[in-house]
Amino acid sequence: MIRKITRSVFLLLLLAFSVPACQPPAPQFPTVQLEATPSVTTPASNWKFVAIFPGVVTDADYNTLGYMGMNEACRELNIQTAYEESVAVNLVDGILREFISDGFNILWAHGGQYLGAMVDLSRHFPEIVFIAEGDEPVANAPANLWVIDRDFEVGFYLIGATAALSTRSGKIGYLGGERLPFTYAEVHAAQQAITDLGLKNQVELIPVWVGNFNDPIKAGDLTDYLIEQDVDFIMGSLNLGMYGAFEAVKAAQYPRVLITAKYIDKSGFAPNNYVTSLLYDFTAPLKVILRSIMAGETGGYYSLGFETGKSLQLPLLNLEPRVELKVTTLRDQVIDGTIQVVQDTTPIE
């Protein structure tokens, strides 16, 4: 029987994940020696920082991580802050221009969808520092633009390997939000892992897109669809939509379906199905970037690698120990450069 998540359940989920007490855990980073943090040369009073968020900062997900990062980094450096949430892409230019007129001189847009607008604004306001997010370096980047590269595909290489090593049916699924370059790159990276493991002819990857990162109802329906295709391991790349997927895997009339998530620990929502999450941290990266700005580096590139902003949540749950041993070995090989994950943003039909 196909399970449907009702709108009342959807509202309860939204309420549950709007509670500020739902705090993500500290990411688990390997011990790596980072470059020395630049010494601050300008006083904090010279700087005013504003952040733009695509969703609400109480989502206990991507927006919450950014909000926490902003607060912690700016509190430590004693920088004045402001923020705007639920900002549509077509409004970001006007909103940031208003903040610039109010004297804000470090502007951060927390989301790759804002990258084009941030590049344009940075060229119009060379005296202002902009922090954007994307999935690759910006060609001919302005001197006043910092780019945080989320490197989503690198994490999904490990998620793909985990799924390929764990599936019993030989079919794994990718559950994405919107058809964007980074979601295509995640699928291609998972497929690269399958190929690298020599399982190309044994494991089929079925990708689907909800059309929205925050729709639990449609996410649940598409999860049902994947399960009907005999998929027994689902790789989630959603925000609030993940909670519809969790409800679907818990209700599945099928041998246990496993699932992964992104950004924070979500193990409590499907304990018998949950395997892991790609944990993200924006606090440490923002501290490095803000200190660099205060030391005179108004632009640069910061990659969220496994040593600088993301980690694979361990231990892997509901799996045999051999899978974790293999996956952690692959992670170490990605970190030391033995494995090169290809960034392939080719659209997938």
N, C-alpha and C positions, 0 to 999 in steps of 0.2 A: 504494500500500500504506500502511495506517495504521501509523505508528510508535508503539511503546509504550516508555515509559521504565521500565526494570526497577527492582526495589527495590534491587538492588546498586548501580545507577547512582545512585539516590536517596541511598544511604548515602555514596557517594563525594562527591556534591555537598555533603551536610551537612558532611562532614569538611573539604572544601575551603574552605567558607565559615565554618568555626568557628576558623580559624587567625587569631590576633590580628594577624599581619603583613599581612592584607588590609585596608589602610587606605584609606578613601575620599579622593579628591583634594580640594583646597581648592576650594570653590564659586567660580564666576566671577560677581562682582557688578559691575553698572555703577557708575560713580563718582557717588555721590549724597551731598550734605551732610546728615548726620544731626543730630538734636538733641543738644545737649551732654549728656554723661553726668553724672548727679547726683553731687555730692560726697558721699563717705562721711562719716557723722557718728557712727556707732556702731562700736566695735571688733569685729573679726572673731571674737574669743573669745566674743562674746555669741550667736553664731549656730552652729547645727548643722543641716546640710542632708542630707536623705535623698531618694532617687529610687526610684520604683517603675517597673519595666519589664514589658511584656506578654510579652516573649520573652527569649532569652539575649543577653547583651551582646556576644557574639562572633559575632553573625549577619552581620557585615559589611554591615549594612543599617540599618533604622530604629533598632533598639535600640543598635547600635554608635555611631551618630551621637549619640544621647542620652547614652550613657555617656562618649564623648569630650568632649561639651559640658560635662557635669557636672564631669569631672575638670579640664579646662582652666580653666573659670570659677572653680571653688572653689580650685584651686591658686593662681591669680593673686590671689585675694582672701583666701587663707589661711583658708578656712572648712573646718571638719571635715565629712567626708562619710561616708555609708553608702548602701547600695542593696540592693534585693531584686529578683530577676529571675523571669520566668515567673510573674507574679502574675495569677491569675484575678480577674475583676471582682467576684465574690461574696466574695472574701477580702480585698480591698483595705482595707475599713473596719477590720477587726480588726487587720491588719498595721500600718496607720498609727497606730492607737490605741496599739499597743505601742511604736512609735518615739516617740510623743508622751510616753508615760510614762517613756521613757529620756532625755528632755530635748531631743529634736530639735524645732526650732521653724520650719524652712522645709521644707515637704513638696512634692515635685514628682511628679506622676503623668504619665509619658510615654506618652500615648495618649488619644485622644478617648473611648474606651469607659469611661474612669474619671470623666468629667466630672460625672455625677450624684452619684457618691459624694463627690467633692471639694467640690461645692457644699454638700452636707449636712454634711460634716465641718467645713467652714469656719464654718458657722452654729453648730455645737456648741462650737467651740474658737476664740472670737474673738481670743484672745491669740496664736494660731499663724498663720503665713503659709502659704497654700496656692498652689501654681502648678499650674494645670490646662491641658489642651489641648482645643480644640474647633474648631468651624467657623463660629462666629458669636458676637457678644457675648452674655453671660449677662444676662438681664433681672433687674433689681434685685439685682445681684451684691453679695455681702457685701463690706465694706470691707477684709477681709483675704484677698481672692481675686484672684490674677493669672490671666488667661486668655491663652494663646498660641493665636492663630487661625492654623491651617495654610494656609488659603486654597487648598486643593487645586484648586478649580475654576478659579482664575485661571491656573494652570499648564496645566491641561488644555484651556483655550481655545487656547493655542499648540500643544499636542500635536495637538489636533483639526485645527487649520489645517494643520499639517505633513502630517498624514495625507491630508487632503482634496486638498492640492496635489500629492501624490506618487502616489496610487493610479492604477493602470493599468486595473484591473478595474471601478472605480467602487464597490467595496465595502471598507469598513474595519471593524475589529473593536475592541471594548473588552473587555479581560480583567480582571475585577475579582475581589476576594476574597470579602468578605461584602456582603450587601445592607444597606448603611448609608447614612445621609443624605449623607455626603461622597462616596460612590461614585456615588450618583444625581446629585449636583451635578457630578461630573466628566463624566458622560455628557451631561448637559444643556449644559454649557459647550462640549464638543466639538461638539455639534449647533448651538449658537449660532454657533460659528466657521464651520461649513459654510454656514449661512444667511447670515451676514455677507459671506462671500466670493461669494455668488450661486451656490452649487453645490448648493443643496437638492435640485434635481431631477436632479442628476448623480451625487451621492455618497450611498450608503446606509450608515448606521452600524448595526452589529449588536452589541449588548452582551450579554455572558454573565458569569455569576458562578460561581466555583469552589466557594464556600461556606467557603473557608478561605484565608487569605493565605499559608500556609506549606506547601502540599501540591503539590510538583512533579509528582507522578504525575497527579493530576486536572487540574492546569493544562496538562500536556502533552496530555491527552486532549481538553480543550476547545479547545486551539489547533489540534489536528487537525480538530476539528469546524468551526472557523471557516475553515480552509483549504479544506475540502470545500465550503464555501458560496461559494468564489471570493474570499474576503477575501485581499488581498495586502498589507495594512498593519495591524498589531496594536498597540494602545496598552495596555501592561501597567501594571496598578496592583496589584502583588503584592509580597510580601517574598521569602521563600525559594522560593515557587511560581514565580518568574520563571525559575528555572533549568530547570524542565520545559518552559516555553514556548520557551526558547532552543533546547533539544534538538529540539523539534518543528519550528521554522522552519528549522533547519539540515538536517533530514532530509526536508523537504517535497519531494514529486515534483511540482513546480509551478514556474512562473517565480518568481524570487526573492521571498520574503515578507519585508517589512521589519518592524521591531519597535522599540518604545521602552520605557523602564523608568522607575523612580523612585528617589530618594534618593541613590544613588552612581553612579559611572561603572561600567557593566557591559559595556563594549564588548568586553572580551576573551573573552566567552563565545559570541559569535556575530558575529565581525568582518565577515562579508560581508552580514549582515542588520541589524545594529544601526545606529540612526540617532542617538538622543540619549537623555538622561535628564534628569528634573527633579531637580536637585541641591538638597539641603537642608542647612542648617547650624543647629545649636542652640547653638553656643558663644557667638557674638556676642549673640544674644537673651538667653541666661542671664546673661551679664556685665552687660548693661543692666538686667535685672530685679533681679539681686542687688544691684547698686549702688544701685538705686532703693529697694529694701527697707532697705538699710543707711542710706540717707539719710532714711528715714521714710515712704516711700510703700509702704504695706503691701498695696495692691491696685491693679489697673489692667488694661489691655488692650493686647496686643502682637500686631500682625499680621505674619505672615511674608510680606512682599511681595518683589518682585524686587530691592528695594534693602535689605531687612532680614533675609533669611533663606533665600531660595531663588533659584535661577538656572536658566536653560536651558543645558545643556551645549553648547558650541560648539567646533569647527565641527560642523554637521550632517553625519553620515557617510552615504555611499552614496546621496547625492541630488545633483541638479543644483544649481549655485550659485544659480539664480534662486529656488529654494525658500527657501534660507537668507536671501537678501536680503529676500524678502517677510515671512518669519516674524520676523526681527529688527526690521523696521519695525513689525509688529504688536505686538511686545513693547514697543517704545518708546512706542507709542500707549496700551498698557495702563498703563505706568508714569506717563505724563503725564496720564492720565485721559480722553484722547480716546475710548478704547474702555472701556465699562463692562461688565464681565463679570457677568452675572446669577447670583446664588446661588439655584439652583432645586433643592430637595431632594425634589421630588415623586417618589414611588416609581415604578419602571418595572417593568411586568409582564414 
